[in-house]
Amino acid sequence: MKTITKGKNMNNFKKIGLTALAGSLTAISAQAAELGVSGASVLTFTDKDSTEITGNPWGMKTNLSFTGSGEVNGYTVSYMQTSKDQFAGMSSARLSVDMGDMGTIAFDQGSGSGLATLDDKTPTAAEEVWDGLDASAATTNVPSRGRVGAAGSSGVFNFVNTYEGVKVNAAFRKGGGGSSADGGTTGEGSTGGAWDLALTSSTITGVDGLEVGAGYGEASADTDGKTNEHSTVFVNYSVGMFTVGIQQSDIDNGKLEDTDESTQAFGISANINDNLSISYGGRDTDYEKNAAADVTEEITGIAAAYTMGSIKVAGNINEVTNNLGTSNAKDENMEIAISFAF
């Protein structure tokens, strides 16, 4: 009897061919992509107010950033992953495709997209004036101090391009916010999806040193079709050694029982020389409550930073009254940070 081996031989040929092809693609990818690694270590000293237990005030944060890019079918594909804190396990990642004049499309897992990039644009020498102040997660509607970002920055698709001097940064997500591993999903919850848009420019006004921006977005508030609306507008102006800025932000919640927020912020910074900078800023947030009297949270902060090559020493002293919309609640935070970049 004649044994037919054509199919068997053909299958073996296919296996050999696919194996060779896979090896070739791996070699091409390795040659086309460039991987870079950078990092920083930050040593901090933190002093809280007298009502809080400080314990050991010394802490440390280590950052590692991995970036890679290569050309795929004529487009530049880039990947970024940053481990923000090795001890706390915080990290962010971003996969983007640069299409030239058509803009850049990315999938963002925490690096910053859309309206969230405008949450606080007031000038500062170091951290924001609200950094380190108490924040409560005890309620489902956590006050945000007017920090806008309807879509957030985790699990979102991001589009970035510039038209006639105006940078467009748009974000969209489906379902609840949060990061998912491959093959995973986030919960639907009360947030069925969200989108937002940020516009910035430093050229369209024709005034040197002037930067302006605005943004708007919506997020699903519940399954009945109610939405939360986020909006902001800011103006920063630099002249000589000084930069001054103001910003107005609003969060209007679709659910009647939730608290709306309206924030007015300002900041002024000065570059004393090439190494030293200082700043002062303030931030008032009106908590417009449904079943209680409105309360205005008042925050002030001063900051300074001194840079010596790859070493930077920075410090903040921030204070708040009527913290998070609670009358007479106060908090303060002082932090000194020494960072080393490598």
N, C-alpha and C positions, 0 to 999 in steps of 0.2 A: 504494500500500500504506500502511496506517495504521501509524504508529510508536507503539508502547506506551511511554510515559515515566513511568507511575505509580510503578514500582519505583525508577527512577532518581531521581525527584523526592523520593520518600519517603526514600531513602538520604541525599540531600543535606539533607533536613529533620532527619534523625537526627543527622547530623554537626554541623549548626548548633546543634541542641538540646543535644547532649553538650558541645560547646565552651562554650556559654553556661553550662551547669550546672557544668562544671569551673571556669570563672572565678568563678562565684558561691561555690562551695565554698572556693576559694582566698581570696576576700575575707572570707568568714565566719571561716576559720581564722586569718587575719591579725588580724582584729578580736578574736577570742576569746582568743588566746594572748598571754601576756606573757613576753618574753625578758629575762632579767637577766644581767649579766656582772660578775663580781668577780675579784679576783686578789691575788696576794702575791708578793713576791720575798724570798728568803732568802740571806743571805751567811754562809758558815760558815768557821770555822778549826778544823781537825782535827789532833790529835797522837796518833799511834799508839805502840805500845811499841817498845823499842829493837831488836827483831828484825825489824821491818818498815821498808821504805823509804817515807818520807813524801813526799819530793819537794816539790812545791808544795802547802802545806797549805790554800790558799784555794780555795773553791769557791762555786758559786751555783746556786740552784734557783729557777725561776719557775713559779708556778701560775696557771692561768686556769680559771675555772669558769663554765659556761653553764647556766642553768636556765630552763625554760619550762613554763607550765601553762595549761590551758584547759578549759572544760566541754564534754564530749562525751556526748550522750544522758543527761544528768543526773549523770554521774560526772566527777570532776576527774582529768584525765590530765596527768601531769607527766613531764618529761624532764630529766635532769641529765647533763652531761659535764664531767669535770675533767681537764685536762692537768696531771698532777702534776709533770712535769719536762720542759721543752721540750728540754733537751739530751740526756736519756736516752731520750726518746720514750715515757715511761710515761703512761698515761691510764686512766680508768675512766668508765663510763657506767651509767645506770639509767633504765628506763622503767617507770612505775608508774601504777596506776589506783586511786584512792581511792573506795571504795564506801560510805563513811560508816560506819554501825554494823556493817556486814559485814566491815570491815577493808580493808587495802590489799594488792593483789597487784602484784608487780614482777618484771621480768627484770633481773638484776644482772650487770654485766660488770666487777666489781672494786670496788664501793663499800663492800661489807661486808654480809653477811647471816647469819642463823641463828647457829649456835654460834661462828662466827668472830668475832662481835661481843664474845665473852667471853674471847678468847684471853689477855688480861691486864687484869684489872680493879683491880689494886692501885693506890693513889693515888700520883701523881708530879707534880712541879712542871713537868717538861718531858718528855723522852723516857723510854722504859722502861729498866730497868736492864740489859737485854741489847742495847740499841741500839748499833750500830757494832762489836760484837764479831765475831770471825772466825766465819764459817759456811762449811762445806765442801759442795760439790755433786758430789763425786767419786764418791759411791756412790748407788745407786738408793734406798736407804732412808735419806734424810737426816734426822738427828736434828733435832727441832723445838723442843727445850727445853720440851716439854710444852705448846706452843701449840696448843690444840685447834681443830677446825674440820673435820669429816669431809667436808662438802659443798664447803667452800671458798667463795669469793666471786666466781667467774668462771663464766659460763655457767649460772647457777642461777636457778630460780624461787623467789621469796621471798614469804612471807605474814606480815603483821604486824597484830596487833590487841591490844586490851586488854580483859580480862575481870575484873571485880570487883577492879581495882587491880593485876592481874598482866599484864604485857606479854608476849605470845607472839610469838616471832620464829622462823619455821621456814624451812628451805631444802631444796631438792631439785634434783638434777641427774641427767641420764642420760649415761652414757658418761664418758670422761675429762674432768677439769677443764681449763679454759682458755677463752679468748674466741674467738669465731668471727665473721667478717663475715657479712653477709647472703648466703645461699646456700652458706655453708661449714659444715663439720662438724669436730668434734674426733676424735681417735683413740679407739678402744675400750681398747686396752692391757690392763692387768690390772685397771683400775678400771671395772667395768661400770656403776657408778652409786653415788649416796650420798644420804643425807638426815641432817638433824640439827635440833635444837630447842633454843631458849634461852628461859628464863623469868626475868624480873626483876621486882622490886617494891620500892617504898620506902614503901608505905602499909599493907600487910596486917598488919605486926607491931604497929602502934599505937605504935611508938617513934619519936619525932622524930629525924631524922638517920641512921636505920638503913636501909641498902639491902642486899638479899639477892638472890642469883641462882643458878641451876643450869642445866645443860644436858647433853644426851646426843645421840650420833649414830653412824651406822655407814656405812662405805664398803667397797665390794667390794675384796678384796685380790688375788684372782686368779680365773681361770675355773673353779676347782673349788668355788666357793661360800664360800670363807673370807672373813671380814670383819674390818676394823679397827674397834675401838670407841673412841670419844672421849667423855670425861665431865669435868665440872668443877663446882665449887661455890665461891661466894665470899661474903664478908660485909664490908661497909664501914660504918664508923660515924663520923659527924661531930659534934663538939661544940666550940663556941667556935671558936677559930682552927685546931683540929687535925682531921685526918681519918686514921683508921687502917683498915687492911684486911688480910685474909688470903684465900688462895685455894689450893685443892687441885685439881690436874688430873691425869688419867690417860689414856694412850694404850696400849691393848692390841692388838697386831698379831696378826692371824689366822695369818700364816705363821710357822712355828716358828723359821725362821732369822733373823727380824727382831727388832730390839731394842724392848722395851717401855719406856715412860717414865712416871715418877711424879714430879710436881712439887709442891713446897710453896713458896709465895711470901708475902711480907709487904711492906707499905709504910706509911710515915707521912709526912704532909705537913703543913705549917703555913703559913697565910696571915698573914704578919707584919703587913701592912697591905693597903690596897686595891691596891697596886702590886707588892709583893714577896712571893714564895712560895718555900719550900725543901722538900726531901724527901730521905728516905733509904729504901732498900729492899734486899731480898735475895731470891734465888731459887735453891733447891736442886732439881736434877733427878737422880733415880736412874735410871741406864741399866741395865736388867735384861737382860743379854746371854745368848744361848743357849749359846755355846761359849767364853765367857771370863768372868772375874770381873766382878761388878757394879762400876760406878764412879759416884760422885756428883759431878756438876758443881756448883760453888758460884759464884754471881754476887752481887756487891754493887754498889751505885751510889748516888751522891748527885747532886742536881740543884737548880738554882735558876733563877728567872725573874723579870724585872722588866719591867713594862709601862708605857709612857708614851703614852697615846692609841693611835695605830695602829702604834706602834713597840714591838717586844718583843725583849728581850735574854735569851737562855736558855743554860744550859750544863749539861753532864753529865760526870761522871767515872765510868766503869764498868770493873770488873775481874772476871776469871773465872779459876778454877783447874780443872784436869781438863776443859778445854774440849771440849764436844761428846762427853763420855764417854771421852776419851783421857787416861790417867793422866799427871799432871805437865805437861800442856799448859796454857800460860797465855796470856792476852791482856789488853790494857787499851786503852781508848779515851777520849780527852778531846775534847769538841766544844763550841765556842761558836758560837751562831747569832744573827744579827741579822735580824729579819724586818720587812718593811714591807707592811702591808695597804692595798689601794686598791680 
